[in-house]
Amino acid sequence: MDLLTFFSRSASALDKDTARAFAAAWDVEYVEKGRRIATQGEPDVMEHIILDGRAASQICDPEGRAVCVDFHAAPCVVTPNVARTRNGTSLVSIDVMADALIAHMDSRALTELMLESEPIREWANGILQQELARKAEREWCLAALGGADRLAWFRRDFPHHEDIFGHSLIASFLGVTPVTLSRLRAAGRDAAIE
């Protein structure tokens, strides 16, 4: 998908002239699978839109164990910089899981465009509100639901992600072990057969 189409079809769709000008402000690059577009603990001032491909956000603990905290399947806006950094430092690592076409913009440049253009401001604020709502729902899911209900929530809110992301990432995202996820999936298949 190209940026003009993305901005014209998003939930807070921009008019053609605004979308065209906004799209021109982004840099688009091809990023190979395995590359990282943000690294936990390092400076990060960029905004990202995945136009094709997919990525995952993870947090590593001091022992190097990674926990998946978000999935990004095209076309989508990656979690806004303000929600994934502290004092200009990335709180997450974002790894490209499949070759991707990614648009980048410095977050300060986006802020300037938001100040100049009400439609762009509304678009960006809408993206941030959606992201905060998604994060709050995941927190609720992890705190309130058991394993089978977490998997059901995941399947409802992230359709097709089971087919395109590794099961160890999904297990981590759901706060269960890969073995538990495998058992939950098998139990679901068995229940469907009966």
C-alpha positions in Angstrom: 0.0 0.0 0.0 1.2 3.5 -0.7 1.0 6.4 1.8 -1.6 8.4 -0.1 -3.9 5.4 -0.1 -3.2 4.7 3.6 -4.0 8.3 4.7 -7.1 8.4 2.5 -8.5 5.1 3.9 -7.5 5.3 7.6 -10.2 5.7 10.4 -9.5 9.5 10.4 -9.2 9.8 6.6 -7.5 12.9 5.3 -8.8 14.7 2.2 -6.8 14.1 -0.9 -4.8 17.4 -0.8 -3.9 17.1 2.8 -3.1 13.4 2.3 -0.9 14.2 -0.7 1.1 16.8 1.2 1.4 14.7 4.4 2.5 11.6 2.4 5.3 13.7 0.8 6.7 14.5 4.2 7.5 10.9 5.0 10.6 8.9 3.8 9.8 5.4 2.6 12.3 2.5 2.6 12.5 -1.2 2.1 13.6 -3.0 5.3 14.7 -6.6 5.2 13.4 -9.3 7.6 15.6 -9.4 10.7 16.5 -5.7 10.8 15.5 -3.6 13.7 13.9 -0.2 13.4 14.2 0.7 17.1 16.4 -0.6 19.8 15.5 -0.7 23.5 17.7 1.7 25.5 18.9 3.6 22.4 17.8 7.1 21.2 14.6 7.0 19.1 13.0 10.0 17.6 11.1 8.4 14.7 7.5 7.6 13.8 6.9 4.6 11.6 4.1 3.3 9.3 4.4 -0.2 8.0 2.9 -0.2 4.5 3.8 -3.8 3.7 5.3 -6.6 5.8 5.2 -6.9 9.6 7.1 -6.3 12.8 6.9 -7.0 16.5 7.8 -4.8 19.5 9.6 -6.5 22.4 11.0 -5.6 25.8 14.1 -7.4 27.1 14.8 -7.9 30.8 18.4 -7.6 32.3 18.9 -11.3 31.6 18.0 -10.9 27.9 14.6 -12.6 28.0 12.3 -10.9 25.6 8.6 -10.3 26.1 6.4 -9.4 23.0 4.3 -6.3 23.7 2.8 -5.5 20.3 2.4 -6.7 16.8 2.5 -4.5 13.7 1.0 -6.0 10.5 0.7 -3.9 7.4 -0.8 -1.5 6.8 -0.5 0.1 10.2 1.0 2.8 12.3 3.6 1.5 14.7 3.0 2.6 18.3 3.5 6.4 18.3 6.9 7.6 19.6 5.5 9.4 22.6 4.0 6.0 23.8 7.1 3.9 23.3 9.9 6.2 24.4 11.0 8.0 27.6 13.2 11.1 27.3 14.0 10.2 23.7 15.1 6.7 24.5 13.2 3.7 23.2 11.5 1.5 25.7 11.1 -1.3 23.2 12.9 -3.0 20.3 11.0 -3.2 17.1 12.1 -6.1 14.9 11.0 -6.6 11.3 9.5 -10.1 11.0 9.0 -10.1 7.2 10.5 -7.9 4.5 8.7 -4.6 4.8 8.0 -1.3 3.2 8.2 1.3 6.0 7.6 5.0 6.1 9.6 7.1 8.6 9.3 10.6 9.9 11.0 12.4 12.8 8.5 12.8 15.6 9.4 16.6 15.9 8.5 17.1 12.3 5.2 15.3 12.8 4.5 17.6 15.8 5.2 20.7 13.6 2.8 19.4 10.9 0.2 18.7 13.6 0.5 22.3 14.8 0.1 23.6 11.2 -2.8 21.4 10.1 -5.9 20.5 12.0 -6.7 17.5 9.8 -3.2 16.0 10.5 -3.5 16.9 14.2 -6.9 15.0 14.3 -5.4 12.1 12.4 -2.4 11.8 14.7 -4.5 12.2 17.9 -6.9 9.6 16.7 -4.0 7.1 16.1 -2.7 7.8 19.7 -6.1 7.4 21.2 -6.6 4.0 19.4 -3.2 2.9 20.6 -3.8 3.8 24.2 -7.2 2.0 24.1 -5.5 -1.1 22.6 -2.8 -1.1 25.3 -5.4 -0.7 28.1 -7.4 -3.6 26.7 -4.4 -5.8 26.6 -3.5 -4.9 30.2 -7.1 -5.8 31.2 -6.9 -9.1 29.3 -3.6 -10.1 31.0 -5.0 -9.2 34.5 -8.5 -10.5 34.2 -8.6 -13.5 31.8 -7.3 -17.0 32.0 -5.3 -18.7 29.2 -8.2 -19.9 27.0 -10.0 -16.5 27.3 -6.8 -14.7 26.4 -6.4 -16.8 23.3 -10.0 -16.1 22.4 -9.5 -12.3 22.9 -6.3 -12.5 20.8 -8.1 -14.3 17.9 -10.9 -11.7 18.0 -8.7 -8.6 18.2 -5.8 -9.8 16.1 -7.5 -11.9 13.3 -4.9 -13.7 11.1 -2.0 -12.9 13.4 -1.8 -16.6 14.4 -1.0 -17.4 10.8 1.7 -14.7 10.3 3.6 -14.4 13.6 5.6 -17.0 15.5 3.8 -18.9 18.2 6.5 -18.1 20.8 5.9 -14.4 20.2 2.1 -14.9 20.6 2.6 -16.9 23.8 4.8 -14.1 25.2 2.3 -11.5 24.2 -0.4 -13.4 26.0 1.7 -14.0 29.1 1.8 -17.8 28.7 4.5 -20.3 27.8 4.7 -21.7 24.3 3.7 -25.1 25.7 0.6 -23.6 27.3 -0.3 -21.9 24.1 0.1 -25.1 22.2 -2.2 -26.9 24.7 -4.8 -24.1 24.4 -4.8 -24.3 20.7 -5.1 -28.1 20.7 -8.0 -27.9 23.2 -9.7 -25.4 20.9 -9.3 -27.7 18.0 -10.6 -30.7 20.0 -13.6 -28.7 21.1 -14.4 -27.7 17.5 -14.3 -31.3 16.4 -16.8 -32.4 19.0 
